[in-house]
Amino acid sequence: MFRGKVVLVTGAARGIGRAIAEAFAQEQALLVLCDIRPEGLEVAKGLGALFVYADLAQATHRERFVEQAVKQWGSIQGLNFNGGTARKPAGRFGRASPHERGAGQHRRPAARSSGRPATWAAPGAEFSG
């Protein structure tokens, strides 16, 4: 289904993001990976993918990630948004208290309520520069 399709994967250095990148690679997708962790470069090399260091909290990094993908492949057919940002570390049991969240001004997680990472891929849909 993804053979020859350009797919961007964020948070690809480890964990779920890495597993998702590996699954897309098995489908023979053309991958562009990003992560804030430099070890993402080694993951990308192992999968034959392009790696872009990106801190998703920085707009310029997000823009560069997309620009590099379009520069390399000309268009984008899929995106898996697995990386996320947080203002403050999680509290005692993985949840920030209302005080830590800044009175409800916290950022929502990238994952849907099902716990699965948000993925977009539409047959025939493309983004190109």
Phi, psi and omega in degrees: 000327183252007180304121179077003179269141179276121182232130176263137177229122177265158179064037190271002184286332182199174175062221183299319180300318178294316179298321178295316178300317179297321179295317177296323178296321177296331177278002179065037174284155173270110191260142169234116185251150172220155176193160175277344180269129182296338180294349174299332177299318179294321177299313181299316178301317180295334181258359183069034184251164172274137178243136176234119174294127181209130171262106187297349176284347182255119181303320181296327178290318178298317179297316180297322179302310180292317180300318180294322178297314180293321178298318182287314190243348177089334180200171179230130178252345182207153179218131171243112181265094183254334179281157179213180179229155177213143178283318183228152178296155180295154180287199189307314183246032177089002178234137179279141177289163178305325178294316179294330181283350180076050177055049174084009182262028180279164179271145178282149178293157180288335183280151174289172180297339178288348182089354179275144177297150179284125180234137175236127172202118179241128179304128178084348181278138180217150170242128177222155183277000000 
